[in-house]
Amino acid sequence: MLQARETTSPETESGETLLGMALELHKVGDRAGAEALLRRALAEAPDDPTALYLLGLLRFELGDPEEAEALVGRLTVLRPRTPQAWLTLANLRQVRGDNAGAAAAYEAASRLAPTDLAALLGLSQARLGAGDWAGALAAAESAVVAAPDDGAAHLALGAALAALKRPAHAVAAYREAVTRLPGSAPAHLGLAVELLQVDEPDAALPSAERAVALDGSTALAWLTLGTALRRVGRYAEAAEALERSVALAPERRSAALSLGLLYAEMDRPQPALRHLRRALALDPHDKDVHAALSTVYCSLGDFEAGRRHAEAALALDPAMIAAHQNLARIEAREGRDAEARRHRDAAYGVRSFYLAEAPRARQRVLILATTDLGNTPERHLLPADRYTRLFWFVEYAGESQMKALPDYDVVFNAIGDADETGPTAANVARFLATCRRPVFNRPEAVARTCRHLAPALFEGVGGLVVPKTARLAAQAMAELGVREAARRAGVEAPLIARPIGSHGGQGARLVTARTEAGADLATGRDHYATAFHDFRSGDGLYRKYRMIFVDRRPYPYHLAIGPRWMVHYETSGTAQHPERLAEERRFLEDPEAVLGASAMAAVRAVAQRLDLDFAGIDFALADDGRVLLFEANATMLAHPENPDGPLAHKNPHVARILAAFRAMLAGGGAADESG
């Protein structure tokens, strides 16, 4: 504490002396003593401008901005021609969140001192906060004129231009700010955000990294860094950055949504769901979150939840394309073709072409696709960070669109299900008649892969068993029953009945001589009836092998081992049994040693007969060592596994498949000869 002077005491001091003593007490940290002296000075001279000003500042320091504003407000009434009074009042109002009131006070200060930089910068910021973006721009431009070399002025200009959705101009302003304020985190952050807006993620990334290095405490900086990393294809690092953003601001919906979408892209549906649900809790009326949740649930096979969220998205926005796409898929899966068509028309009738630019594209690939479910899964074949993908849903293509396609290097025909090519065939033929680029998976080769055509396609292939298959009309099934309709078509029970166009065993049923499939097959859809061959091994388990064909060469992909005749890798239990995984490893490492030379020769012959650039085969080994064909077509999925999971041993073999496919696309001819 500062000692009182020997010759005077506060009780006998003048107002001017009281102010001086208050300043001294404040200087040594005695705010209570300083306040008492200032209030005495005001009691003696209620209109003393210095006392009002000092007490206002002190009350603000003590956490009472309301009284501080009242005191400084009195000062502006007493001294309306004093710019500093208005500036202080504006600052106090801004701290209290009164942007409109702050703007009015800053305007008063600017009228009195038109070139005062603090007043102009404060005015721009307050107008931004009040939503007056044009006014914010005018104030920032005045600040730049008043102080062209001041980085803060250019920073304010960048913020105003960003608010007005003028990103190219904002980039220029932020670059000026960064030049003058290289240590300013907001300048680097603003530049990164606007570079992303003008689709320059490579340039945005170093700015975002610098912003985080200067100030890693802001969620927006980590969100921006994560977005930039995602846009340049560095997904794992992007996830780490976005996780930091969510941790710093759990209430920020945009960060949770971005992280959920990223995990969905990374084929990590469970963390995707976790973050998307968080985003939905923060805003239950966000159509984008509902649509994203619908897509993830559909990918997991939870179509009930997928439908619920798609319908919620459409309730918020009846034109939501992603929601219509998901509902089209769900309705088609459930056999409601008219409803599926309605949703397809709503989605693809508006937009049948999607361009996904890669930051450093190896090639630009035009992907021919159908709006039905029969597309070749291309996500891992053509990763988003390395290939610019031009998705074209051909059945909705118009003549003018065919003539105005963006540039592309190669064409990949992803319409891989021969039963789903009908709506696309005419348009694909018209397009290919004039296409001068390499085309992979020619449609005429795909057309030969219908299940009932397999016996003729593979006739004469030694070591291969091709079960008899017939196509059953829905009307015949309804009138005769599945078993009798199949018998009349030449396929005796036991047989497998499956809906046309279904995949993954969806809707497939085993029909024996004693049992008839129930009403669950009465879907109004045509079915395939395939003679059933019991392929159970001696240990009582069923084994289904999958090999992928790239450029007509086979590569081992997986071996599913399970207790049921319908063997699917995900539900077979293979991953939970070390001995099954060990058997799979042996197959992946040396398929010919496991299958035998004759069976391997049959698989190679199937690849040649298919004559597809990318396809695959699912099969078992019969008791006599021959290959029992399940299916061979272009709709096969090949994807990496979690590197930390029990299936990580598959990844080197998956990598060979993907590398061979990409080498084929590039024309490098570097496909591995193994297998």
GILINJO-V565972 format. One record per pair of residues at least 12 apart in sequence whose ideal C-beta (glycine too) atoms are under 10 Angstrom apart, sorted by the first residue. I is the first residue (numbers start at 1). J is the second residue. If there is no record, write none. Layout:
BEGIN
i->{I/I}
j->{J/J}
END
This chain:
BEGIN
i->{1/1/1/1/1/2/2/2/2/2/2/2/2/2/4/5/5/5/8/9/10/10/10/10/10/11/13/13/13/13/14/14/14/15/15/15/15/15/15/15/15/15/16/16/16/16/16/17/17/18/18/18/18/18/18/18/18/18/18/18/18/19/19/19/19/19/19/19/19/19/19/19/19/20/21/21/21/21/21/21/22/22/22/22/22/22/22/22/22/22/22/22/22/23/23/23/23/24/25/25/26/26/26/26/26/31/31/31/31/32/32/34/34/34/34/35/35/35/35/35/35/37/37/37/38/38/38/38/38/38/38/38/38/38/38/39/39/39/41/41/42/42/42/42/46/46/47/47/47/47/47/48/48/49/49/49/49/49/49/49/50/51/51/52/52/52/52/52/52/52/52/52/52/52/53/53/53/53/53/53/53/53/53/54/55/55/55/55/55/56/56/56/56/56/56/56/56/56/56/56/56/57/57/57/57/58/59/59/59/60/60/60/60/60/60/65/65/65/65/65/65/65/66/66/68/68/68/68/68/68/69/69/69/69/69/69/69/69/69/69/70/71/71/71/72/72/72/72/72/72/72/72/72/72/72/73/73/73/73/73/73/73/74/75/75/76/76/76/76/76/76/80/80/81/81/82/82/82/82/83/83/83/83/83/83/83/83/83/83/84/84/84/84/84/84/85/85/85/85/86/86/86/86/86/86/86/86/86/86/86/86/87/87/87/87/87/87/87/87/87/87/87/88/88/89/89/89/89/89/89/89/90/90/90/90/90/90/90/90/90/90/90/90/90/90/90/91/91/91/91/91/92/93/93/93/94/94/94/94/94/97/98/98/98/99/99/99/99/99/99/99/99/100/100/100/100/100/100/101/101/102/102/102/102/102/102/102/103/103/103/103/103/103/103/103/103/103/103/103/103/104/104/104/105/105/105/105/106/106/106/106/106/106/106/106/106/106/106/107/107/107/107/107/107/107/108/109/109/110/110/110/110/110/114/114/115/115/115/115/115/116/116/117/117/117/117/117/117/117/117/117/118/118/119/119/119/119/120/120/120/120/120/120/120/120/120/120/120/120/120/121/121/121/121/121/121/121/121/121/121/121/122/122/122/123/123/123/123/123/123/123/123/124/124/124/124/124/124/124/124/124/124/124/124/124/124/124/125/125/125/125/125/125/126/127/127/127/127/128/128/128/128/128/128/131/132/132/133/133/133/133/133/133/133/133/134/134/134/135/136/136/136/136/136/136/136/137/137/137/137/137/137/137/137/137/138/139/139/139/139/140/140/140/140/140/140/140/140/140/140/140/141/141/141/141/141/141/142/142/143/143/143/143/144/144/144/144/148/148/149/149/149/150/150/150/150/151/151/151/151/151/151/151/151/151/151/152/152/152/152/152/152/153/153/153/153/154/154/154/154/154/154/154/154/154/154/154/154/155/155/155/155/155/155/155/155/155/155/155/155/156/156/157/157/157/157/157/157/157/158/158/158/158/158/158/158/158/158/158/158/158/158/158/158/159/159/159/159/159/159/160/161/161/161/161/162/162/162/162/162/165/166/166/167/167/167/167/167/167/167/167/168/168/168/168/169/170/170/170/170/170/170/170/171/171/171/171/171/171/171/171/171/171/171/171/172/172/173/173/173/173/174/174/174/174/174/174/174/174/174/174/174/175/175/175/175/175/175/176/177/177/178/178/178/178/182/182/183/183/184/184/184/184/185/185/185/185/185/185/185/185/185/185/186/186/186/186/186/186/187/187/187/187/188/188/188/188/188/188/188/188/188/188/188/188/189/189/189/189/189/189/189/189/189/189/189/189/189/190/190/190/191/191/191/191/191/191/191/191/192/192/192/192/192/192/192/192/192/192/192/192/192/192/192/193/193/193/193/193/193/193/193/193/194/195/195/195/195/196/196/196/196/196/199/199/199/200/200/200/201/201/201/201/201/201/201/201/201/201/202/202/202/202/202/203/204/204/204/204/204/204/204/205/205/205/205/205/205/205/205/205/206/207/207/207/208/208/208/208/208/208/208/208/208/208/209/209/209/209/209/209/210/211/211/212/212/212/212/212/213/216/216/217/218/218/218/219/219/219/219/219/219/219/219/219/219/219/219/220/220/220/220/220/220/221/221/221/221/222/222/222/222/222/222/222/222/222/222/222/223/223/223/223/223/223/223/223/223/223/223/223/224/224/225/225/225/225/225/225/225/226/226/226/226/226/226/226/226/226/226/226/226/226/227/227/227/227/227/227/227/228/228/229/229/229/230/230/230/230/230/230/230/230/230/231/231/231/231/231/232/232/232/232/233/233/233/233/233/233/233/234/234/235/235/235/235/235/235/235/235/236/236/238/238/238/238/238/239/239/239/239/239/239/239/241/241/241/241/242/242/242/242/242/242/242/242/242/242/243/243/243/243/243/245/245/246/246/246/246/246/246/250/250/251/251/252/252/253/253/253/253/253/253/253/253/253/254/254/254/254/254/255/255/255/255/256/256/256/256/256/256/256/256/256/256/256/257/257/257/257/257/257/257/257/257/257/257/258/258/259/259/259/259/259/259/259/260/260/260/260/260/260/260/260/260/260/260/260/260/261/261/261/261/261/261/261/261/262/263/263/263/264/264/264/264/264/264/265/265/265/267/267/267/267/267/267/267/268/268/269/269/269/269/269/269/270/270/272/272/272/272/272/272/273/273/273/273/273/273/273/275/275/276/276/276/276/276/276/276/276/276/276/276/277/277/279/279/280/280/280/280/284/284/285/285/285/286/286/286/287/287/287/287/287/287/287/287/287/287/287/288/288/288/288/288/289/289/289/290/290/290/290/290/290/290/290/290/290/290/290/290/291/291/291/291/291/291/291/291/291/291/291/291/291/291/292/292/292/293/293/293/293/293/293/293/293/294/294/294/294/294/294/294/294/294/294/294/294/294/294/294/294/294/295/295/295/295/295/295/295/296/297/297/297/297/298/298/298/298/298/298/298/299/301/301/301/301/303/303/303/303/303/303/303/304/306/306/306/306/306/306/307/307/307/307/307/307/307/309/309/310/310/310/310/310/310/310/310/310/310/311/311/311/313/313/314/314/314/314/318/319/319/319/320/320/321/321/321/321/321/321/321/322/323/323/323/324/324/324/324/324/324/324/324/324/325/325/325/325/325/325/325/326/326/327/327/327/327/327/327/327/328/328/328/328/328/328/328/328/328/328/328/328/329/329/329/329/329/330/331/331/332/332/332/332/332/332/332/332/333/333/333/333/333/333/333/334/334/335/335/335/335/335/335/335/335/336/336/337/337/337/337/340/340/340/341/341/341/343/344/344/344/344/344/344/344/345/345/347/347/347/348/348/348/348/348/348/348/348/349/349/349/350/351/351/352/352/352/352/352/352/352/352/352/352/352/353/353/353/353/353/353/353/353/353/353/353/353/354/354/354/354/354/354/354/355/355/355/355/355/355/356/356/356/356/356/356/356/357/357/357/357/357/357/358/358/358/358/358/358/358/358/359/359/359/359/360/360/360/361/361/361/361/361/361/361/362/362/362/362/362/362/362/362/362/362/363/363/363/363/363/363/363/363/363/363/363/363/363/364/364/364/364/364/364/364/364/364/364/365/365/365/365/365/365/365/365/365/365/365/365/365/365/365/365/365/366/366/366/366/366/366/366/366/366/366/366/366/366/366/366/366/366/366/367/367/367/367/367/367/367/367/367/367/367/367/367/367/367/367/368/368/368/368/368/368/368/368/368/368/368/368/368/368/368/368/368/368/368/368/369/369/369/369/369/369/369/369/369/369/369/370/370/370/370/370/370/370/370/370/370/370/370/370/370/371/371/371/371/371/371/371/372/372/372/372/372/372/372/372/372/372/372/373/373/373/373/373/373/373/373/374/374/374/374/374/374/374/374/374/374/374/374/374/374/374/374/375/375/375/375/375/375/375/375/375/375/376/376/376/376/376/376/376/376/376/376/376/376/376/376/376/376/376/376/376/377/377/377/377/377/377/377/377/378/378/378/378/378/378/378/379/379/379/380/380/380/380/380/380/380/380/381/381/381/381/381/381/381/381/381/381/381/381/382/382/382/382/382/382/383/383/386/387/387/387/387/387/388/388/388/388/389/389/390/390/390/390/390/390/391/392/392/392/392/392/392/392/392/393/393/393/393/394/394/394/394/394/394/394/394/394/394/394/394/395/395/395/395/395/395/395/395/395/395/396/396/396/397/397/397/397/397/397/398/399/399/401/401/402/402/402/402/402/403/405/405/407/408/408/409/409/409/409/409/410/410/410/410/410/410/410/410/411/411/411/411/411/411/411/411/411/411/412/412/412/412/412/412/412/412/413/413/413/413/413/413/413/413/413/413/413/413/413/414/414/414/414/414/414/415/415/415/415/415/415/415/416/416/416/416/416/416/416/416/416/416/416/416/416/417/417/417/417/417/417/417/417/417/417/418/418/418/418/418/418/418/418/418/418/418/418/418/419/419/419/419/419/419/419/419/419/419/419/419/419/420/420/420/420/421/421/421/421/424/425/425/428/428/428/429/429/432/438/438/438/438/439/440/440/440/440/440/440/440/440/441/441/441/441/441/441/441/442/442/442/444/445/445/445/445/445/445/445/446/446/446/446/446/446/446/448/448/448/448/448/449/449/449/449/449/449/449/449/450/450/450/450/450/451/451/451/451/451/451/451/451/451/451/451/451/451/451/451/452/452/452/452/452/452/452/452/452/452/452/453/453/454/454/454/454/454/454/454/454/454/454/454/454/455/455/455/455/457/457/457/457/457/458/458/458/458/458/458/458/458/459/460/460/461/461/461/461/461/461/461/461/461/461/462/462/462/462/462/462/463/463/463/463/463/463/463/463/463/463/463/463/463/463/463/464/464/464/464/464/464/464/464/464/464/464/464/464/464/464/465/465/465/465/465/465/465/465/465/465/465/465/465/466/466/466/466/466/466/466/467/467/467/467/467/467/467/467/467/467/468/468/468/468/468/468/468/468/468/469/469/469/469/469/469/469/469/469/469/469/469/469/470/470/470/470/470/470/470/470/470/470/470/470/470/471/471/471/471/471/471/472/472/472/472/472/472/472/472/472/472/472/472/472/472/473/473/473/473/473/474/474/474/474/474/474/474/474/474/475/475/476/476/476/476/477/477/477/477/477/477/477/477/477/477/478/478/478/481/481/481/481/481/482/482/482/482/482/482/482/482/482/482/482/483/483/483/483/483/483/483/483/483/483/484/485/485/485/486/486/486/486/486/486/487/487/489/490/490/491/491/491/491/491/491/492/492/492/492/493/493/493/493/493/493/493/493/493/493/494/494/494/494/494/494/494/494/494/494/494/495/495/495/495/495/495/495/495/495/495/495/496/496/496/496/496/496/496/496/496/496/496/496/496/496/496/497/497/497/497/497/497/497/497/497/497/498/498/498/498/498/498/498/499/499/499/499/499/499/499/500/500/500/500/501/501/501/502/502/502/502/503/503/503/503/503/504/504/504/504/504/505/505/505/505/507/507/507/507/507/508/508/508/508/508/508/509/509/509/510/510/510/510/511/511/512/528/530/530/530/532/533/533/533/533/533/533/533/534/534/534/534/534/535/535/535/535/535/535/535/535/535/536/536/536/536/536/537/537/537/537/538/539/539/540/541/541/541/541/541/541/541/541/541/541/541/542/542/542/542/542/542/542/542/542/542/543/543/543/543/543/543/543/543/543/543/543/543/543/543/544/544/544/544/544/544/544/544/544/544/544/544/544/544/544/544/544/545/545/545/545/545/545/545/545/545/545/545/545/545/545/545/545/545/545/545/545/545/546/546/546/546/546/546/546/546/546/546/546/546/546/546/547/547/547/547/547/547/547/547/547/547/547/547/547/547/547/547/547/547/548/548/548/548/548/548/548/548/548/548/548/548/548/548/548/548/549/549/549/549/549/549/549/549/549/549/549/549/549/549/549/549/549/549/549/550/550/550/550/550/550/550/550/550/550/550/550/550/550/550/550/550/550/550/551/551/551/551/551/551/551/551/551/551/551/552/552/552/552/552/552/552/552/552/552/552/552/552/553/553/553/553/553/553/553/553/553/553/554/554/554/554/554/554/554/554/554/554/554/554/555/555/555/555/555/555/555/555/555/555/555/555/555/555/555/555/556/556/556/556/556/556/556/556/556/556/556/556/556/556/556/556/557/557/557/557/557/557/557/557/557/557/557/557/557/557/557/557/558/558/558/558/558/558/558/558/558/558/558/558/559/559/559/559/559/559/559/559/559/559/559/559/559/560/560/560/560/560/560/560/561/561/561/561/561/561/561/561/562/562/562/565/567/567/567/569/569/569/569/574/574/575/575/575/575/576/577/578/581/581/581/581/582/584/584/584/584/585/585/585/587/588/588/588/588/588/588/588/589/589/589/589/590/590/591/591/591/591/592/592/592/594/595/595/595/595/596/596/596/596/597/598/598/598/598/599/599/599/599/599/599/599/600/600/601/602/602/602/602/602/602/603/603/603/603/603/603/604/605/606/606/606/606/607/607/609/610/610/610/612/612/612/613/613/613/613/614/614/614/614/614/614/614/614/615/615/615/615/615/616/616/616/616/616/616/616/616/616/617/617/617/617/617/617/618/618/618/618/618/619/619/636/638/638/638/638/638/638/639/639/639/639/640/640/640/640/640/641/653/653/656/656/656/656/657/657/657/659/659/660/660/660}
j->{25/28/29/30/33/21/24/25/26/27/28/29/30/33/21/17/21/24/21/21/22/33/36/37/40/40/37/40/41/44/41/44/45/40/41/42/43/44/45/48/50/51/41/45/48/50/51/37/41/36/37/38/39/40/41/42/43/44/45/48/51/34/37/38/40/41/45/48/50/51/53/54/55/37/33/34/37/38/40/41/34/35/36/37/38/39/40/41/50/51/54/55/58/37/38/50/54/37/37/38/38/54/57/58/61/58/59/61/62/58/62/54/55/58/61/54/55/58/59/61/62/51/54/55/50/51/52/53/54/55/56/57/58/59/71/51/55/58/54/55/54/55/71/74/74/78/74/75/77/78/79/75/78/74/75/76/78/79/82/85/75/71/75/70/71/72/73/74/75/76/77/78/79/85/71/72/74/75/79/82/84/85/88/71/67/68/71/72/75/68/69/70/71/72/73/74/75/85/88/89/92/71/72/88/92/71/71/72/92/72/88/91/92/95/96/91/92/93/95/96/97/98/92/96/88/89/91/92/95/96/88/89/91/92/93/95/96/98/101/105/92/88/89/92/84/85/86/87/88/89/90/91/92/93/105/85/88/89/92/93/101/105/89/88/89/88/89/90/105/108/109/108/112/108/112/108/109/112/113/108/109/110/111/112/113/114/116/118/119/109/112/113/116/118/119/105/108/109/112/104/105/106/107/108/109/110/111/112/113/116/119/105/106/108/109/110/112/113/116/118/119/122/105/109/101/102/104/105/106/108/109/102/103/104/105/106/107/108/109/110/118/119/122/123/125/126/105/106/118/122/126/105/105/106/126/106/122/125/126/129/129/126/129/130/125/126/127/128/129/130/131/132/126/127/129/130/131/132/126/130/122/123/125/126/127/129/130/122/123/124/125/126/127/128/129/130/132/135/136/139/123/126/130/119/122/123/126/118/119/120/121/122/123/124/125/126/127/139/119/122/123/126/127/135/139/123/122/123/122/123/139/142/143/142/146/142/143/145/146/147/143/146/142/143/144/146/147/150/152/153/156/143/152/139/142/143/146/138/139/140/141/142/143/144/145/146/147/152/153/156/139/140/142/143/146/147/150/152/153/155/156/139/143/156/135/136/138/139/140/142/143/156/136/137/138/139/140/141/142/143/152/153/155/156/157/159/160/139/140/155/156/159/160/139/139/140/160/163/140/156/159/160/162/163/163/160/163/159/160/161/162/163/164/165/166/160/163/164/160/156/157/159/160/161/163/164/156/157/159/160/161/163/164/166/169/160/153/156/157/160/152/153/154/155/156/157/158/159/160/161/173/153/156/157/160/161/173/156/157/155/156/157/160/156/157/173/176/176/180/176/179/180/176/177/180/181/176/177/178/179/180/181/182/183/184/187/177/180/181/184/186/187/173/176/177/180/172/173/174/175/176/177/178/179/180/181/187/190/173/174/176/177/178/180/181/184/186/187/190/191/173/177/169/170/172/173/174/176/177/170/171/172/173/174/175/176/177/178/186/187/190/191/193/194/173/174/177/186/190/194/173/173/174/190/194/174/190/193/194/197/197/194/197/193/194/195/196/197/198/199/200/194/195/197/198/194/190/191/193/194/195/197/198/190/191/192/193/194/195/197/198/200/203/204/207/191/194/187/190/191/194/186/187/188/189/190/191/192/193/194/195/207/187/190/191/194/195/207/191/190/191/190/191/207/210/210/214/210/214/210/211/214/215/210/211/212/213/214/215/216/217/218/221/211/214/215/218/220/221/207/210/211/214/206/207/208/209/210/211/212/213/214/215/221/224/207/208/210/211/212/214/215/218/220/221/223/224/225/207/211/224/203/204/206/207/208/210/211/224/204/205/206/207/208/209/210/211/212/220/221/224/225/227/228/207/208/211/220/221/223/224/227/228/207/207/208/224/228/208/224/227/228/231/231/357/359/228/231/359/227/228/229/230/231/232/233/234/357/359/228/231/232/359/360/228/224/225/227/228/229/231/232/224/225/227/228/229/231/232/234/359/228/224/225/228/221/222/223/224/225/226/227/228/229/241/221/224/225/228/229/241/225/224/225/224/225/226/241/244/225/244/248/248/245/248/249/242/244/245/246/247/248/249/250/251/252/254/255/245/248/249/252/254/255/241/244/245/248/240/241/242/243/244/245/246/247/248/249/255/241/242/244/245/246/248/249/252/254/255/258/259/241/245/237/238/240/241/242/244/245/238/239/240/241/242/243/244/245/246/255/258/259/262/241/242/245/254/255/258/262/241/359/241/242/262/242/258/259/261/262/265/266/384/385/357/358/359/384/385/358/359/360/385/358/359/360/383/384/385/386/359/385/262/263/265/266/268/383/384/385/262/266/258/259/262/265/266/259/262/263/265/266/268/271/255/258/259/262/255/256/257/258/259/260/261/262/263/275/255/259/262/271/275/258/259/258/259/260/275/278/279/278/282/278/282/279/282/278/279/280/281/282/283/286/288/289/279/282/283/286/288/275/278/279/282/274/275/276/277/278/279/280/281/282/283/289/275/276/278/279/280/282/283/286/288/289/292/275/279/271/272/274/275/276/278/279/272/273/274/275/276/277/278/279/280/289/292/293/296/275/276/279/288/289/292/295/296/275/275/276/296/276/292/293/295/296/299/379/383/384/299/379/380/639/640/641/642/296/642/295/296/297/299/300/302/296/300/292/293/295/296/299/300/292/293/296/297/300/302/305/289/292/288/289/290/291/292/293/294/295/296/297/309/289/293/292/293/292/293/309/312/312/316/312/315/316/312/313/316/309/312/313/314/315/316/317/319/320/322/323/313/316/317/320/322/309/312/313/308/309/310/311/312/313/314/315/316/317/320/322/323/309/310/312/313/314/316/317/320/321/322/323/324/325/326/309/313/322/305/306/308/309/310/312/313/326/306/307/308/309/310/311/312/313/314/320/322/323/325/326/327/329/330/309/310/322/323/325/326/329/309/309/310/326/330/310/325/326/327/329/330/333/326/333/504/506/570/326/327/329/330/331/333/334/330/323/326/327/329/330/333/323/326/327/329/330/331/334/323/326/322/323/324/325/326/327/328/329/330/343/323/326/327/326/327/326/327/343/346/346/346/347/350/346/347/343/346/347/348/350/351/354/347/343/346/347/342/343/344/345/346/347/348/349/350/343/344/346/347/348/371/393/343/347/339/340/342/343/344/346/347/340/341/342/343/344/345/346/347/348/371/372/373/343/344/371/372/373/343/343/344/344/371/372/373/420/501/502/525/373/499/501/502/503/506/507/507/523/474/499/502/507/522/523/524/525/523/524/372/523/524/525/371/372/373/371/372/423/371/370/371/372/393/395/396/423/371/396/371/393/396/369/370/371/393/394/395/396/397/371/393/396/396/393/396/369/371/391/392/393/394/395/396/397/398/401/366/390/391/392/393/394/396/397/401/404/405/406/367/369/389/390/391/392/393/388/389/390/391/392/406/382/384/387/388/389/390/391/384/387/388/389/390/406/382/383/384/385/386/387/388/389/384/385/386/388/385/386/388/384/385/386/387/388/389/409/382/383/385/386/387/388/409/662/665/666/382/386/387/388/389/408/409/410/412/662/665/666/667/387/388/389/390/406/407/408/409/410/437/378/381/382/387/388/389/390/391/408/409/410/411/412/414/437/440/665/388/389/390/391/392/405/406/407/408/409/410/411/412/413/431/435/437/439/381/382/387/389/390/391/392/393/394/408/410/411/412/413/414/415/390/391/392/393/394/397/411/412/413/414/415/424/427/428/431/432/435/439/441/443/391/392/393/394/395/412/413/414/415/416/424/393/394/395/396/414/415/416/417/420/421/422/423/424/428/393/394/395/396/420/423/424/393/395/415/417/419/420/421/422/423/424/501/417/420/501/502/503/504/506/635/414/415/416/417/418/419/420/421/424/446/501/502/503/633/634/635/391/393/413/414/415/416/417/420/634/635/412/413/414/415/416/417/440/441/446/612/614/615/616/633/634/635/636/637/638/414/416/503/635/636/637/638/639/391/412/414/416/614/637/661/637/638/639/637/638/639/640/654/657/658/661/412/414/550/614/637/638/639/657/658/661/662/665/412/414/658/661/662/665/658/662/662/409/410/412/662/665/406/407/408/409/408/412/405/406/407/408/411/412/414/405/408/411/414/424/427/428/431/415/423/424/427/413/414/415/421/423/424/425/426/427/428/430/431/415/420/421/422/423/424/425/426/427/428/423/424/427/424/426/427/428/430/431/427/427/430/427/431/427/430/431/434/435/434/431/435/437/435/437/437/438/665/666/667/437/438/439/440/664/665/666/667/428/431/432/435/437/438/439/440/441/442/438/439/440/441/613/614/661/665/428/432/439/440/441/442/443/445/446/612/613/614/634/440/441/446/614/634/635/428/441/443/446/447/634/635/441/443/446/449/503/612/614/615/616/633/634/635/636/446/449/450/500/501/502/503/633/634/635/443/445/446/447/448/449/450/451/453/501/633/634/635/447/449/450/451/452/471/499/500/501/502/526/528/633/446/500/501/635/443/446/447/450/443/443/447/442/443/446/443/444/444/613/664/665/667/613/551/612/613/614/634/661/664/665/610/611/612/613/614/615/634/611/612/613/611/609/610/611/612/613/615/634/610/611/612/615/633/634/635/609/610/611/612/633/610/612/615/631/632/633/634/635/469/471/500/528/633/466/467/469/470/471/498/500/528/529/530/629/630/631/632/633/468/469/470/471/472/489/491/500/528/529/530/469/471/466/467/468/469/530/606/609/629/630/631/632/633/467/468/469/629/606/609/610/611/632/602/605/606/609/610/627/629/632/609/605/609/601/602/603/604/605/606/608/609/627/629/598/601/602/605/626/627/595/596/597/598/599/600/601/602/603/605/622/624/625/626/627/598/599/601/602/603/605/606/609/619/622/626/627/628/629/632/531/533/535/602/619/620/621/622/624/626/627/628/629/530/531/606/627/628/629/632/491/495/496/530/531/532/533/628/629/630/486/489/490/491/492/495/529/530/531/486/489/490/491/495/496/498/528/529/530/531/629/631/485/486/487/488/489/490/491/495/527/528/529/530/531/489/500/526/527/528/529/485/486/488/489/491/495/497/500/521/525/526/527/528/529/485/489/525/526/527/499/500/521/522/523/524/525/526/527/524/526/488/489/526/527/497/517/521/522/523/524/525/526/527/529/521/522/524/511/516/517/521/522/495/497/509/511/516/517/518/521/522/527/529/495/497/511/512/513/514/515/516/517/529/516/497/527/529/511/527/528/529/530/531/513/529/529/529/531/511/528/529/530/531/532/513/529/531/532/510/511/512/513/514/515/516/529/531/532/510/511/512/513/514/515/531/532/533/534/565/509/510/511/512/513/517/528/529/530/531/532/508/509/510/511/517/527/528/529/530/531/532/533/565/566/630/509/510/511/517/521/527/528/529/530/532/521/525/527/528/529/530/631/521/523/524/525/526/527/528/525/526/527/528/525/526/528/523/525/527/528/631/633/635/636/637/566/568/570/635/637/566/567/568/571/520/521/523/525/527/521/527/528/530/565/566/521/527/566/532/564/565/566/529/532/532/631/629/630/631/565/565/620/622/623/628/629/630/565/620/622/623/628/565/567/619/620/621/622/623/628/630/563/564/565/620/623/561/620/621/623/623/561/579/563/561/562/563/564/567/572/573/574/577/580/583/560/561/562/563/564/565/566/567/572/620/559/560/561/562/567/572/574/580/583/584/587/619/620/621/558/559/560/561/562/565/566/567/568/569/572/574/618/619/620/628/630/557/558/559/560/561/567/584/587/591/594/595/599/603/617/618/619/620/621/627/628/630/558/559/560/569/587/616/617/618/619/630/631/636/637/638/559/587/591/595/600/603/604/606/607/615/616/617/618/619/632/636/657/675/607/614/615/616/617/636/637/638/653/654/656/657/658/660/661/675/603/604/606/607/608/610/611/612/613/614/615/616/617/632/634/636/657/660/675/607/612/613/614/615/616/638/656/657/658/659/660/661/662/663/664/671/672/675/607/612/613/614/660/661/663/664/665/669/671/604/606/607/608/609/610/611/612/613/614/615/664/671/604/607/608/660/664/671/672/673/674/675/591/592/600/603/604/606/607/615/616/617/674/675/588/591/607/616/638/653/654/656/657/658/660/661/671/672/674/675/584/587/588/589/590/591/592/594/595/603/650/653/656/657/674/675/569/587/588/591/616/617/618/636/637/638/639/650/653/654/656/657/572/574/584/587/588/618/638/641/647/650/653/654/572/574/580/581/583/584/585/586/587/588/591/594/650/572/573/574/575/580/584/618/573/574/577/579/580/581/583/584/574/577/580/620/618/620/630/584/637/647/650/646/647/641/645/646/647/646/646/646/646/647/649/650/649/647/649/650/653/649/650/653/653/649/650/652/653/654/656/675/649/652/653/674/674/675/603/653/674/675/604/674/675/621/619/621/625/627/621/625/626/627/625/624/625/626/627/619/621/622/625/626/627/628/627/675/627/617/619/625/626/627/629/617/619/627/629/632/675/675/627/619/627/629/632/632/675/632/632/633/634/632/633/634/634/661/664/665/634/636/638/657/660/661/664/665/632/633/634/635/636/631/632/633/634/635/636/637/638/657/629/630/631/632/633/636/630/631/632/633/636/631/632/657/650/653/654/657/658/661/651/654/657/658/652/654/655/657/658/654/674/675/671/672/674/675/671/672/675/671/672/672/673/674}
END
